[in-house]
Amino acid sequence: MEHQKFHYKILEDIREEENKLGISLPFSGNYRRLYEPLTLYGTVIANRLAIAPMEGNDSDSKGFPTQRTAERYLAYARGGAGIIWSEAIAVTPEGRSGKVQLVLNEETLPQFAKMNARIKQAGMEANGYQPWLIMQANHSGRYAKPNGFPEPLIAYHHPIYEKNYPLGDSCLVSDDYLDQLVEVFDHAAGLCKAAGFDAVDIKCCHGYLLAELASAYTRPGKYGGSFENRFRFLLECVRRALRYQDETFHVTLRLGIYDGFAYPYGWGVHEDSLEPDYSEAVKLVGILHEEMGMEMINITMGNPYVNSHVTRPFDKGKYLPLEHPLEGVARMYEGTRIIKQHYPRLNVMASAPSYLRQFSPDLAAGAVEKEYCDFVAFGRQAFANPGFPNEIRETGKLDKKHTCVTCGGCGDLVRAGKPCGCVIRRPEK
């Protein structure tokens, strides 16, 4: 789809574009809403701004956090975000996304504990409060590259993903493997608590193994087919993690509610179109919240490897998005609103505001004010300017020269297995 690069000078320009596209986004200039504290799991969170998970590709070969890793998270803490949601951290060697992805195990645990203590201290010294730290526990599934080249582990054969690179049956994970992997996630939750994180996220989004199980309609056996089977693994991992929950440690989830691929190879999609169908997502979140007591969830969509315009809307550049970026933003926030509408007592975190550049605080403030969500997580923007929460609070705006320009350079670095950051605003970092 042809469209111009981001050219909006004032918010009214975006409003006019919305009208042309037939979409609606929540906007508000009342930035004070972003700095209202909220009590989560008995802990007061200082504001409604969060750092979204963005892999830095800067661990050492064994998965230890390096000084570069620590510097990224220290910058986030000093920048003023109320919540820092860590990048995906592997819980098992074969599920690692690359040779420089962080790994949490008994060997790396002390270094994580030391780094987390520094992060919390840095936040307290800079802002008078500690950021709430969430660890994203992950298995990369079909995107596993533990030795630097693809070694996929898949839930089922996906003809869209495998159109150009068909995979053999040896890549299929067995029910026995998944049974054993439940134990791995259980152990990882305990390690997460010992490392000083405030919560663990059993990651279920963006095409990784747990997210792929959500759309495993064609998989036989106890982990495929029915709703109960497809979410058996996720819910059992959450149940296990909840055994570690107390006043200092909690369980949450980053959930993709729309894959964007035709049924039966995409979850959250109508059987006869690519339009969203959030009925199963609403059902799943109800189990997590009303039956299992989960107080907070982060909503996202898509697969950054295959339809990145759904996950993180971007400008025309090296790649051509298949829809207007504002349509992608609107889908993300409408899906988030629907989850919040069904469960008003659930603390919901929205994603993907960065396309709006200097107007992203207006989107975040409007989403909170109009009860689409309770928190908003910024990913690419945090790479470009980790101090954006304090900048908005102190200056009443976000300087357009300090914003992500959605060029995709950070994603290119991730895919290349190189240390990741913003190639425009902070190339030296």
VEXPA-269736 format. One record per residue (C-alpha): residue in one letter; x, y, z. Coordinates in Angstrom, 2 decimals, padded with zeros to 5 digits. Each point is the difference from the previous one (the first is absolute). Layout:
# VEXPA-269736
ATOM,residu,u,v,w
ATOM,a,X,Y,Z
...
# end
This chain:
# VEXPA-269736
ATOM,residu,u,v,w
ATOM,m,000.00,000.00,000.00
ATOM,e,001.42,003.37,-001.03
ATOM,h,-000.03,002.76,002.56
ATOM,q,002.16,002.92,001.00
ATOM,k,002.55,-000.08,002.73
ATOM,f,-001.04,001.43,003.34
ATOM,h,-000.87,003.58,-000.90
ATOM,y,-002.35,001.13,002.75
ATOM,k,000.87,003.42,001.44
ATOM,i,-002.82,000.31,002.52
ATOM,l,-002.38,-002.46,001.59
ATOM,e,-002.86,001.28,-002.15
ATOM,d,001.84,-001.35,-003.06
ATOM,i,-000.22,-003.49,001.48
ATOM,r,-003.66,000.55,000.82
ATOM,e,-000.67,000.82,-003.64
ATOM,e,001.82,-003.16,-001.07
ATOM,e,-002.12,-002.02,002.42
ATOM,n,-003.15,001.32,-001.62
ATOM,k,001.26,-000.94,-003.46
ATOM,l,000.86,-003.50,001.16
ATOM,g,-003.18,-000.51,002.00
ATOM,i,001.83,-000.79,003.23
ATOM,s,000.09,001.50,003.48
ATOM,l,002.83,000.41,002.49
ATOM,p,-000.18,001.28,003.57
ATOM,f,001.91,003.27,000.45
ATOM,s,000.30,002.37,002.93
ATOM,g,002.30,002.87,000.87
ATOM,n,-000.45,-000.67,003.71
ATOM,y,003.42,-001.52,000.61
ATOM,r,-000.60,000.10,003.75
ATOM,r,-001.93,-003.25,-000.41
ATOM,l,003.26,-001.70,-000.90
ATOM,y,001.53,000.92,003.34
ATOM,e,-002.79,-001.15,002.27
ATOM,p,001.22,-002.86,002.21
ATOM,l,-001.81,-003.32,-000.07
ATOM,t,000.06,-002.83,002.52
ATOM,l,000.90,-003.31,-001.60
ATOM,y,000.20,-003.19,002.05
ATOM,g,000.18,002.16,003.11
ATOM,t,002.91,002.07,-001.32
ATOM,v,-000.34,003.63,-001.05
ATOM,i,001.24,000.48,-003.58
ATOM,a,001.17,003.60,-000.45
ATOM,n,-001.47,000.63,-003.46
ATOM,r,-001.74,-001.56,-003.00
ATOM,l,003.02,-000.11,-002.33
ATOM,a,001.89,-003.23,-000.58
ATOM,i,003.02,-001.20,-001.94
ATOM,a,-001.09,-002.76,-002.37
ATOM,p,002.12,-003.09,-000.62
ATOM,m,002.67,000.64,-002.63
ATOM,e,002.89,-002.45,-000.37
ATOM,g,003.41,001.61,000.22
ATOM,n,002.08,-002.91,-001.36
ATOM,d,002.78,000.86,002.40
ATOM,s,000.40,-002.95,002.34
ATOM,d,003.19,-002.02,000.02
ATOM,s,000.14,-003.46,-001.57
ATOM,k,-001.39,-001.66,003.13
ATOM,g,-002.91,002.41,000.36
ATOM,f,001.46,002.16,002.77
ATOM,p,-001.03,003.67,-000.03
ATOM,t,002.96,002.16,-000.97
ATOM,q,000.88,003.57,000.93
ATOM,r,-001.78,001.11,-003.16
ATOM,t,-003.12,-001.85,001.15
ATOM,a,000.16,001.66,003.40
ATOM,e,000.49,003.45,-001.54
ATOM,r,-003.19,-000.38,-002.05
ATOM,y,-002.11,-000.88,003.02
ATOM,l,001.64,002.61,002.22
ATOM,a,-000.91,002.61,-002.63
ATOM,y,-003.61,-001.22,000.02
ATOM,a,-000.11,000.24,003.80
ATOM,r,001.45,003.51,000.06
ATOM,g,-002.36,001.00,-002.81
ATOM,g,-003.01,-000.26,002.30
ATOM,a,-002.17,-002.88,-001.24
ATOM,g,-002.22,-001.53,002.67
ATOM,i,000.40,-003.50,-001.44
ATOM,i,002.92,-001.56,-001.85
ATOM,w,-001.07,-003.13,-001.86
ATOM,s,003.18,-001.86,-000.85
ATOM,e,000.84,-001.34,-003.40
ATOM,a,-000.59,-003.69,-000.73
ATOM,i,002.27,-002.12,002.17
ATOM,a,000.51,-003.63,-000.96
ATOM,v,-000.90,-002.66,002.55
ATOM,t,001.62,-002.90,-001.82
ATOM,p,003.09,-000.18,-002.26
ATOM,e,-001.78,-001.39,-003.07
ATOM,g,-002.61,002.74,000.21
ATOM,r,002.49,002.83,-000.25
ATOM,s,-000.61,002.48,-002.86
ATOM,g,003.71,000.44,-000.68
ATOM,k,003.49,-000.28,001.43
ATOM,v,-000.38,003.38,001.71
ATOM,q,-003.42,-000.41,001.62
ATOM,l,-000.18,000.20,003.77
ATOM,v,-000.51,-003.28,001.86
ATOM,l,-001.16,-000.47,003.58
ATOM,n,001.35,-003.07,001.76
ATOM,e,001.86,-000.81,003.21
ATOM,e,003.27,001.20,-001.51
ATOM,t,-001.26,003.38,-001.19
ATOM,l,-002.33,000.60,002.97
ATOM,p,002.51,001.91,002.21
ATOM,q,000.81,002.44,-002.81
ATOM,f,-003.70,000.67,-000.62
ATOM,a,-000.56,000.57,003.71
ATOM,k,002.88,002.46,000.13
ATOM,m,-001.21,001.85,-003.11
ATOM,n,-003.60,000.21,001.24
ATOM,a,001.13,001.48,003.32
ATOM,r,001.95,002.65,-001.92
ATOM,i,-003.02,000.78,-002.19
ATOM,k,-002.28,000.53,002.96
ATOM,q,002.59,002.12,001.80
ATOM,a,000.52,002.12,-003.11
ATOM,g,-003.73,000.68,-000.26
ATOM,m,-000.24,000.93,003.65
ATOM,e,002.98,002.34,-000.17
ATOM,a,-001.14,001.71,-003.20
ATOM,n,-003.75,000.20,000.57
ATOM,g,-000.83,-000.94,003.57
ATOM,y,-001.60,-003.34,-000.91
ATOM,q,001.02,-003.42,-001.20
ATOM,p,-001.28,-001.24,-003.35
ATOM,w,-002.01,-003.21,000.12
ATOM,l,002.03,-002.67,-001.83
ATOM,i,-001.60,-002.78,-002.03
ATOM,m,001.95,-002.89,-001.53
ATOM,q,-001.25,-001.31,-003.32
ATOM,a,000.53,-003.77,000.05
ATOM,n,000.14,-001.32,-003.55
ATOM,h,000.57,-002.95,-002.30
ATOM,s,000.66,001.21,-003.55
ATOM,g,-001.52,-003.06,-001.65
ATOM,r,000.27,000.20,-003.80
ATOM,y,002.30,003.01,000.38
ATOM,a,002.53,-001.80,002.18
ATOM,k,003.62,000.57,-001.06
ATOM,p,002.00,-001.09,003.05
ATOM,n,003.18,-000.53,-002.01
ATOM,g,-000.45,002.95,-002.34
ATOM,f,-001.91,-001.82,-002.75
ATOM,p,-003.65,-001.14,-000.16
ATOM,e,-000.84,-003.07,002.10
ATOM,p,-003.78,000.33,000.07
ATOM,l,-002.28,-001.76,002.46
ATOM,i,-003.59,000.30,-001.18
ATOM,a,-003.47,-000.84,001.29
ATOM,y,-001.34,-000.82,-003.49
ATOM,h,000.79,000.59,-003.65
ATOM,h,-001.08,003.51,-001.00
ATOM,p,-000.25,000.37,-003.81
ATOM,i,000.26,003.79,000.11
ATOM,y,003.11,000.03,002.16
ATOM,e,001.51,-002.93,-001.92
ATOM,k,-000.94,001.12,-003.52
ATOM,n,003.61,000.62,-001.00
ATOM,y,001.74,-002.13,002.64
ATOM,p,-001.92,-003.26,000.56
ATOM,l,000.92,-001.86,003.16
ATOM,g,000.18,-003.72,000.63
ATOM,d,-001.93,-001.88,002.65
ATOM,s,003.12,-000.23,002.14
ATOM,c,-000.64,003.62,000.99
ATOM,l,-003.37,-000.84,001.56
ATOM,v,000.05,000.00,003.80
ATOM,s,-001.61,-003.05,001.57
ATOM,d,-002.53,-000.06,002.81
ATOM,d,002.74,-001.49,002.18
ATOM,y,002.25,002.95,-000.79
ATOM,l,-002.74,002.44,000.98
ATOM,d,-000.70,-001.95,003.19
ATOM,q,003.65,000.36,000.93
ATOM,l,000.04,003.65,-001.02
ATOM,v,-002.72,000.77,002.54
ATOM,e,002.52,-001.03,002.66
ATOM,v,002.59,002.31,-001.57
ATOM,f,-002.33,003.02,000.16
ATOM,d,-000.89,-000.95,003.59
ATOM,h,003.66,000.04,000.96
ATOM,a,000.57,003.24,-001.91
ATOM,a,-002.73,001.75,002.00
ATOM,g,001.79,-000.92,003.22
ATOM,l,003.29,001.28,-001.38
ATOM,c,-001.72,003.20,-001.12
ATOM,k,-001.17,000.63,003.55
ATOM,a,003.45,-000.73,001.41
ATOM,a,001.54,002.44,-002.50
ATOM,g,-001.98,002.90,001.45
ATOM,f,-002.57,000.48,-002.74
ATOM,d,-003.41,001.16,001.22
ATOM,a,-001.90,-002.22,-002.43
ATOM,v,000.39,-002.67,-002.67
ATOM,d,-001.67,000.14,-003.41
ATOM,i,-000.76,-003.36,-001.63
ATOM,k,000.41,001.47,-003.48
ATOM,c,-002.76,-000.93,-002.47
ATOM,c,000.32,002.24,-003.04
ATOM,h,001.82,000.84,-003.25
ATOM,g,000.22,-003.48,-001.51
ATOM,y,002.17,-001.63,002.67
ATOM,l,-000.79,-003.47,001.31
ATOM,l,-002.78,000.81,002.48
ATOM,a,-001.66,002.36,-002.47
ATOM,e,000.19,-002.64,-002.72
ATOM,l,-001.83,-002.45,002.23
ATOM,a,-002.88,002.50,000.12
ATOM,s,-000.64,-000.64,-003.71
ATOM,a,000.83,-003.73,000.03
ATOM,y,-003.45,-000.94,-001.34
ATOM,t,001.52,-002.68,-002.23
ATOM,r,002.29,-001.55,002.62
ATOM,p,-001.12,-003.42,001.28
ATOM,g,000.20,-001.03,003.63
ATOM,k,-000.51,001.79,003.29
ATOM,y,001.68,003.27,-001.08
ATOM,g,-001.99,000.63,-003.18
ATOM,g,-003.48,000.37,-001.42
ATOM,s,-002.42,001.21,002.67
ATOM,f,000.32,003.19,002.02
ATOM,e,000.75,-002.04,003.12
ATOM,n,002.78,-001.89,-001.75
ATOM,r,001.58,002.98,-001.73
ATOM,f,000.28,001.91,003.28
ATOM,r,000.78,-002.99,002.20
ATOM,f,003.71,000.78,-000.02
ATOM,l,-000.32,003.72,000.71
ATOM,l,-002.51,-000.42,002.82
ATOM,e,002.03,-002.76,001.64
ATOM,c,003.13,002.20,-000.12
ATOM,v,-001.97,002.84,001.60
ATOM,r,-001.35,-002.34,002.71
ATOM,r,003.52,-001.17,000.79
ATOM,a,001.33,003.56,000.12
ATOM,l,-002.79,001.04,002.36
ATOM,r,001.50,-002.32,002.65
ATOM,y,002.79,002.56,000.39
ATOM,q,-002.35,002.98,000.29
ATOM,d,000.01,001.99,003.23
ATOM,e,000.05,003.66,001.02
ATOM,t,003.36,000.49,-001.74
ATOM,f,-000.41,-002.03,-003.19
ATOM,h,-002.80,-000.41,-002.52
ATOM,v,-001.00,-001.58,-003.29
ATOM,t,-001.05,001.86,-003.14
ATOM,l,-000.20,-000.55,-003.73
ATOM,r,000.73,001.69,-003.31
ATOM,l,-002.70,-001.36,-002.27
ATOM,g,-000.39,000.28,-003.74
ATOM,i,-003.74,000.08,-000.71
ATOM,y,000.09,000.19,-003.82
ATOM,d,002.47,-001.79,-002.26
ATOM,g,-001.17,001.44,-003.32
ATOM,f,000.14,-003.26,-002.00
ATOM,a,-002.86,-001.94,-001.57
ATOM,y,-001.70,-002.67,002.06
ATOM,p,001.02,-002.67,000.93
ATOM,y,003.50,001.47,000.11
ATOM,g,-000.70,003.13,001.98
ATOM,w,-001.51,000.58,003.43
ATOM,g,-002.48,002.80,000.68
ATOM,v,-001.13,000.03,-003.63
ATOM,h,-003.45,-000.64,-001.49
ATOM,e,-000.27,-003.34,-001.75
ATOM,d,-001.04,001.63,-003.30
ATOM,s,002.09,003.19,-000.03
ATOM,l,002.99,001.74,001.55
ATOM,e,-002.22,002.11,002.23
ATOM,p,000.71,-000.33,003.73
ATOM,d,-002.06,-002.38,002.10
ATOM,y,000.86,000.58,003.65
ATOM,s,-002.48,-002.50,001.49
ATOM,e,002.64,-002.55,000.99
ATOM,a,002.29,002.73,001.30
ATOM,v,-002.82,001.30,002.19
ATOM,k,-000.62,-003.55,001.25
ATOM,l,003.69,-000.60,000.73
ATOM,v,000.47,003.28,001.82
ATOM,g,-003.08,-000.80,002.07
ATOM,i,001.62,-003.24,001.17
ATOM,l,003.26,001.77,000.79
ATOM,h,-001.64,002.90,001.82
ATOM,e,-003.19,-001.29,001.59
ATOM,e,001.02,-003.59,000.71
ATOM,m,003.76,000.29,000.53
ATOM,g,000.20,003.48,001.48
ATOM,m,002.29,001.68,-002.53
ATOM,e,-000.22,003.77,000.58
ATOM,m,001.87,001.30,-003.03
ATOM,i,000.48,-000.97,-003.64
ATOM,n,001.74,001.61,-002.98
ATOM,i,-001.80,-000.19,-003.35
ATOM,t,001.81,-000.22,-003.32
ATOM,m,-000.53,-001.49,-003.48
ATOM,g,001.66,-001.46,-003.07
ATOM,n,003.34,-001.59,-000.78
ATOM,p,002.98,002.34,-000.50
ATOM,y,001.72,-002.56,-002.24
ATOM,v,-002.88,-000.29,-002.49
ATOM,n,-002.50,002.88,000.36
ATOM,s,001.90,002.61,001.97
ATOM,h,-002.44,002.72,-001.09
ATOM,v,-002.55,-001.62,002.35
ATOM,t,002.38,-000.19,002.96
ATOM,r,001.69,003.38,-000.41
ATOM,p,-001.50,002.31,-002.66
ATOM,f,002.66,001.74,-002.05
ATOM,d,000.61,002.42,-002.86
ATOM,k,000.72,-000.92,-003.55
ATOM,g,003.75,-000.51,-000.25
ATOM,k,002.06,-003.04,-000.83
ATOM,y,-003.18,-002.05,000.48
ATOM,l,-003.52,000.84,-001.11
ATOM,p,-002.75,-000.43,002.60
ATOM,l,-003.17,-001.69,-001.21
ATOM,e,-002.30,002.56,001.58
ATOM,h,000.12,003.58,001.17
ATOM,p,001.95,000.07,003.28
ATOM,l,-002.83,001.80,001.77
ATOM,e,-002.24,-002.97,-000.80
ATOM,g,002.44,-002.25,001.81
ATOM,v,000.11,002.31,003.01
ATOM,a,-003.81,000.17,000.06
ATOM,r,-000.29,-003.81,-000.10
ATOM,m,002.44,-000.34,002.88
ATOM,y,-001.87,002.47,002.19
ATOM,e,-003.47,-001.27,-000.90
ATOM,g,001.01,-003.54,000.94
ATOM,t,001.45,001.26,003.25
ATOM,r,-003.18,001.97,000.71
ATOM,i,-002.14,-003.09,-000.50
ATOM,i,002.01,-001.97,002.56
ATOM,k,-000.20,002.87,002.50
ATOM,q,-003.72,000.43,-000.65
ATOM,h,-000.67,-003.63,000.87
ATOM,y,002.15,000.08,003.14
ATOM,p,-000.02,003.54,001.42
ATOM,r,001.78,-001.05,003.21
ATOM,l,002.88,-001.53,-001.94
ATOM,n,003.01,002.26,-000.47
ATOM,v,000.59,000.00,-003.75
ATOM,m,003.17,001.24,-001.70
ATOM,a,-000.15,001.19,-003.61
ATOM,s,002.83,-000.26,-002.53
ATOM,a,001.37,001.59,-003.19
ATOM,p,-000.40,003.79,000.42
ATOM,s,003.37,000.89,-001.55
ATOM,y,-001.26,000.61,-003.56
ATOM,l,-001.69,003.18,001.29
ATOM,r,003.40,001.61,000.79
ATOM,q,-000.51,003.30,001.84
ATOM,f,-003.72,-000.75,000.21
ATOM,s,000.49,-003.34,001.77
ATOM,p,-000.54,001.62,003.45
ATOM,d,-003.40,001.21,-001.27
ATOM,l,-000.89,-003.56,-000.99
ATOM,a,001.23,-001.41,003.32
ATOM,a,-001.81,002.63,002.06
ATOM,g,-003.19,-000.45,-002.01
ATOM,a,000.11,-003.78,000.30
ATOM,v,000.27,000.26,003.79
ATOM,e,-002.56,002.79,000.29
ATOM,k,-002.56,-001.77,-002.20
ATOM,e,000.60,-003.33,001.80
ATOM,y,001.46,-001.92,-002.89
ATOM,c,002.78,-001.02,002.37
ATOM,d,001.78,000.84,003.26
ATOM,f,003.61,000.05,-001.25
ATOM,v,001.69,000.57,-003.36
ATOM,a,003.25,-001.76,-000.94
ATOM,f,002.53,001.67,-002.32
ATOM,g,002.55,-002.21,-001.77
ATOM,r,001.76,001.63,-002.95
ATOM,q,-000.42,003.40,001.62
ATOM,a,001.95,-001.25,003.03
ATOM,f,002.90,-000.94,-002.26
ATOM,a,-000.07,003.47,-001.54
ATOM,n,-000.39,001.89,003.27
ATOM,p,-000.04,-001.95,003.29
ATOM,g,-000.71,003.23,001.87
ATOM,f,-003.32,000.67,-001.74
ATOM,p,-002.16,-000.42,003.18
ATOM,n,001.88,002.74,001.83
ATOM,e,000.15,002.17,-003.11
ATOM,i,-003.79,-000.04,-000.38
ATOM,r,-000.53,000.67,003.71
ATOM,e,002.57,002.79,000.23
ATOM,t,-000.61,001.81,-003.30
ATOM,g,-003.63,-000.81,-000.73
ATOM,k,000.88,-001.41,-003.41
ATOM,l,002.17,-002.48,-001.85
ATOM,d,002.45,001.73,-002.34
ATOM,k,-000.36,-001.46,-003.48
ATOM,k,003.79,-000.07,-000.24
ATOM,h,000.01,-002.47,002.91
ATOM,t,-002.44,-002.48,-001.52
ATOM,c,000.16,-003.31,-001.83
ATOM,v,-000.46,000.47,-003.75
ATOM,t,-001.11,-003.63,-000.60
ATOM,c,002.84,-000.64,-002.44
ATOM,g,000.31,-003.64,001.06
ATOM,g,003.74,000.27,000.60
ATOM,c,-000.26,-001.47,003.50
ATOM,g,-001.87,-003.01,-001.40
ATOM,d,002.65,-000.49,-002.66
ATOM,l,002.63,-000.18,002.72
ATOM,v,-002.03,-002.58,001.93
ATOM,r,-000.35,-002.22,-003.07
ATOM,a,003.71,000.34,-000.72
ATOM,g,000.87,-001.06,003.55
ATOM,k,001.80,003.27,000.66
ATOM,p,-000.22,002.21,003.12
ATOM,c,-003.22,001.89,-000.35
ATOM,g,-001.03,003.60,000.50
ATOM,c,-001.14,003.07,-001.90
ATOM,v,002.07,000.57,-003.13
ATOM,i,-001.36,003.56,-000.40
ATOM,r,-000.17,001.63,003.44
ATOM,r,002.64,-001.99,001.90
ATOM,p,002.29,-001.65,-002.58
ATOM,e,002.97,000.13,002.36
ATOM,k,-001.91,-002.06,002.55
# end
